[in-house]
Amino acid sequence: MSNSSTDDSGPLLGPADIRELAGALGVRPTKQRGQNFVIDANTVRRIVRTAEVRPDDVVVEIGPGLGSLTLGLLEAADRVIAIEIDEVLAAALPSTVAARLPGRADRFALVHSDAMHVTELPGPEPTALVANLPYNVAVPVLLHMLATFPSIDRTLVMVQSEVADRLAARPGNKVYGVPSVKANWYAEVKRAGAIGRNVFWPAPNVDSGLVSLVRRDKRVETSATRAEVFGVVDAAFAQRRKTLRAALAGWAGSAAAAEAALVAAGISPQARGEALTVEEFARIAEMREAGK
């Protein structure tokens, strides 16, 4: 076992550094914002390695906290843009970067904002997203970033293990649902490892998982818009125990109209949402008019 706070963390933050920084700032991680700070330098290195961060990457990070992952990313990437909602943490991060990686400080930019409201970023377009996402907003933030910044080619996020399973689930899996389909609209999604509880402060009462999302080379081929496809997905899973004929009745205007759209799309009206791929949901969206 290595004691990352003293012997092998280099410019990265170890447990003692994190507690010292937090103490100086009067910061207590809050449940409300889903804050759990990574205190293990080896875990940070593993995340950066798994994310395959390259020297020419412009990495966007969400919820950098005290800067554990930020420093690891800054060592490996061309530049890092961190989005932090917390005023105290946002104010402190640039000086942490300047103190620990002075030669890279000009490669770092901070955006003090709620990631859900960010629609533009300073500097060159981001090529990668790497983040320890706050548990309570992980999925909406991830989907917002993928939708807003099409230049993000590779993503690696650390989320609650259960959320990681949902994002990476395939059709037919019992946890396959709205997050799985919507993430798959943008990217090839897979689990990329597990993270133990003891690398965080405070230790969460759930395990964490890494999810890799590599943007699709070719977008889903459909004449329907993303909003139209996502509308079908939301309707199908709002009552996931029902057949699609019943679940999509409100969306199509009636059960008969839903059935007509499904038949036109080549999908059994008796099927359920958890059996369908994103391409099949797109076909249903295209056939909405057929049901009218």
C-alpha positions in Angstrom: 0.0 0.0 0.0 1.3 3.4 -0.9 0.8 6.5 1.3 -0.1 8.8 -1.5 -0.2 11.9 0.7 3.6 11.8 1.3 5.6 9.7 -1.0 4.2 9.2 -4.5 1.7 11.9 -5.2 4.1 14.5 -6.6 2.0 17.5 -7.6 -1.2 15.6 -7.0 -3.2 15.9 -3.8 -3.1 13.2 -1.1 -5.4 12.8 1.9 -3.5 15.2 4.1 -3.4 17.8 1.3 -7.1 17.5 0.8 -8.0 17.9 4.5 -5.6 20.8 4.8 -7.0 22.6 1.8 -10.6 21.9 3.0 -9.8 23.1 6.5 -8.2 26.3 5.2 -11.3 27.1 3.1 -13.7 26.0 5.7 -15.2 23.5 3.3 -17.3 20.6 4.3 -18.4 18.4 1.4 -22.2 18.7 1.0 -24.7 15.9 0.3 -26.9 18.5 -1.4 -24.3 18.9 -4.2 -23.3 15.3 -4.1 -19.7 16.2 -3.3 -17.2 13.4 -2.6 -13.5 14.4 -3.0 -11.0 11.9 -4.4 -8.1 11.7 -1.9 -6.0 9.0 -3.6 -3.4 10.0 -6.2 -3.2 6.5 -7.7 -6.9 6.6 -8.4 -6.5 9.9 -10.1 -3.7 8.5 -12.3 -5.8 5.5 -13.1 -8.7 7.7 -14.2 -6.5 9.8 -16.4 -4.9 6.6 -17.9 -8.3 5.0 -18.5 -9.6 8.1 -20.1 -6.6 7.9 -22.6 -6.0 11.6 -22.2 -3.5 12.7 -24.9 -1.0 15.6 -24.9 -3.2 17.5 -27.5 -6.5 17.0 -25.7 -8.6 19.9 -24.4 -10.3 18.4 -21.5 -13.4 19.7 -19.8 -13.9 18.7 -16.2 -17.2 19.1 -14.2 -17.2 19.5 -10.4 -13.4 19.7 -9.9 -13.9 20.3 -6.1 -10.5 20.9 -4.5 -8.6 19.9 -7.7 -7.5 16.3 -7.2 -8.4 15.1 -10.7 -7.8 18.6 -12.3 -4.1 18.3 -11.5 -3.8 14.8 -12.9 -5.6 15.9 -16.1 -3.4 19.0 -16.4 -0.2 16.9 -16.3 -1.5 14.8 -19.2 -3.6 17.1 -21.5 -2.9 20.2 -23.5 -5.4 22.2 -21.5 -8.1 21.8 -18.9 -11.3 23.7 -18.5 -13.0 23.1 -15.1 -16.7 23.9 -14.4 -17.4 24.5 -10.7 -20.7 25.7 -9.2 -19.4 26.1 -5.7 -18.2 29.7 -5.1 -15.6 28.9 -2.5 -14.1 25.9 -4.4 -14.2 27.9 -7.7 -12.3 30.8 -6.1 -9.6 28.5 -4.6 -8.9 26.2 -7.6 -6.7 28.6 -9.7 -4.3 29.1 -6.8 -4.1 25.4 -6.1 -3.1 24.8 -9.7 -0.6 27.7 -9.7 1.0 26.3 -6.5 1.2 22.7 -7.5 1.7 22.9 -11.3 3.1 26.4 -11.9 4.4 25.5 -15.3 0.9 24.4 -16.5 -1.2 27.2 -14.8 -1.6 29.0 -18.1 -3.1 25.9 -19.5 -6.0 25.9 -17.0 -9.3 27.8 -17.2 -12.1 27.9 -14.7 -15.8 28.5 -15.4 -17.7 29.3 -12.3 -21.2 28.1 -13.2 -23.8 25.3 -13.1 -22.7 22.8 -15.8 -26.4 22.4 -16.8 -26.4 26.0 -17.9 -23.0 26.1 -19.7 -23.4 26.5 -23.5 -19.9 27.8 -24.4 -16.4 27.4 -23.0 -13.3 29.6 -23.2 -10.5 28.7 -25.6 -10.2 25.8 -28.1 -13.1 23.4 -28.5 -13.0 20.5 -25.9 -12.0 17.1 -27.2 -12.6 15.1 -24.0 -14.8 15.2 -20.9 -13.4 13.6 -17.8 -15.2 14.1 -14.5 -16.1 12.7 -11.1 -19.7 13.7 -11.5 -21.9 14.7 -8.5 -24.1 11.7 -7.9 -27.4 13.6 -7.9 -27.1 15.2 -11.3 -24.8 12.8 -13.2 -27.1 11.8 -16.0 -28.6 15.1 -16.9 -25.2 16.9 -16.8 -23.6 14.2 -18.9 -26.4 14.3 -21.6 -26.3 18.1 -21.6 -22.6 18.2 -22.2 -22.7 15.6 -25.0 -25.6 17.5 -26.7 -24.0 21.0 -26.3 -20.4 20.2 -27.3 -20.3 17.8 -30.3 -16.5 18.3 -30.4 -16.2 16.1 -27.2 -15.1 12.8 -28.8 -14.2 10.8 -25.7 -15.8 10.9 -22.2 -14.9 9.1 -19.0 -17.1 9.8 -16.0 -17.1 8.4 -12.5 -20.6 7.9 -11.2 -22.5 5.8 -8.7 -22.1 2.2 -9.6 -25.8 1.7 -10.2 -25.9 4.7 -12.6 -22.8 3.3 -14.4 -24.7 0.0 -14.9 -27.7 1.9 -16.3 -25.7 4.0 -18.7 -23.9 1.0 -20.1 -26.9 -1.4 -20.2 -27.9 -3.1 -23.4 -31.4 -3.8 -24.6 -33.0 -6.7 -22.7 -31.1 -5.9 -19.5 -33.4 -5.1 -16.6 -31.7 -1.8 -15.8 -31.8 -0.7 -19.5 -33.8 2.5 -19.6 -33.9 6.2 -20.5 -30.2 6.9 -19.6 -29.0 3.9 -21.6 -30.9 4.8 -24.8 -30.1 8.5 -24.7 -26.4 8.0 -24.0 -26.3 5.5 -26.9 -27.7 8.2 -29.2 -24.4 10.0 -28.8 -21.8 7.4 -28.1 -20.7 3.8 -27.7 -21.0 3.3 -24.0 -19.3 0.7 -21.7 -18.3 0.2 -18.1 -14.6 0.9 -17.7 -13.9 -0.2 -14.1 -15.0 0.0 -10.5 -13.9 2.5 -7.8 -13.9 1.6 -4.1 -15.3 3.9 -1.4 -12.1 4.4 0.5 -10.6 6.7 -2.1 -13.1 9.4 -1.4 -13.6 11.9 1.4 -16.2 11.6 2.8 -16.5 7.9 1.9 -19.9 7.5 0.1 -22.2 4.7 1.2 -22.3 3.4 -2.4 -19.7 2.1 -4.8 -18.6 4.0 -7.9 -18.0 3.0 -11.4 -16.2 4.4 -14.5 -18.2 4.8 -17.7 -16.5 5.3 -21.1 -18.4 7.0 -23.9 -16.8 7.2 -27.3 -18.8 9.4 -29.7 -20.3 7.5 -32.6 -18.5 7.9 -36.0 -21.9 8.1 -37.6 -24.9 9.5 -35.9 -28.1 7.5 -35.8 -29.6 7.6 -39.3 -33.0 9.0 -39.0 -35.2 11.8 -40.4 -36.6 12.4 -36.9 -35.0 15.0 -34.6 -33.2 14.1 -31.4 -36.1 15.7 -29.5 -38.6 13.6 -31.3 -36.6 10.4 -30.7 -36.1 11.2 -27.0 -39.9 11.9 -26.7 -40.6 8.3 -27.7 -38.0 7.0 -25.3 -39.4 9.0 -22.4 -42.9 7.8 -23.2 -41.9 4.2 -23.6 -40.2 4.0 -20.2 -42.6 6.2 -18.2 -44.7 3.1 -17.9 -42.1 0.5 -18.5 -44.2 -2.6 -17.5 -46.7 -1.8 -20.3 -46.5 -2.9 -23.9 -45.4 -0.2 -26.3 -49.0 -0.1 -27.7 -50.2 1.0 -24.3 -47.2 3.0 -23.2 -47.1 5.1 -26.4 -50.8 5.8 -26.6 -50.5 9.2 -25.1 -47.5 10.0 -27.3 -49.3 8.9 -30.5 -52.7 10.2 -29.6 -54.3 6.8 -29.1 -53.4 3.2 -28.6 -54.5 2.5 -32.2 -52.3 5.3 -33.5 -49.4 3.9 -31.4 -50.0 0.5 -32.9 -50.0 1.8 -36.5 -46.7 3.7 -35.9 -45.1 0.5 -34.3 -46.3 -1.7 -37.2 -45.0 0.8 -39.7 -41.6 0.8 -37.9 -41.5 -3.0 -38.0 -41.8 -3.4 -34.2 -44.3 -5.6 -32.4 -46.9 -3.5 -30.5 -46.6 -6.1 -27.7 -42.9 -5.4 -27.2 -41.6 -3.3 -24.3 -39.3 -0.4 -24.3 -36.5 -2.3 -22.6 -36.1 -4.6 -25.7 -35.5 -1.8 -28.2 -32.3 -0.2 -29.5 -31.9 3.5 -30.1 -32.2 2.9 -33.8 -35.6 1.3 -33.3 -36.8 4.2 -31.1 -35.8 6.5 -34.0 -37.8 4.4 -36.5 -40.9 4.7 -34.3 -40.4 8.5 -34.1 -40.3 8.6 -37.9 -43.5 6.7 -38.1 -45.6 8.9 -35.8 -47.5 10.3 -38.8 -48.4 6.8 -40.0 -50.5 6.4 -36.9 -52.6 9.5 -37.6 
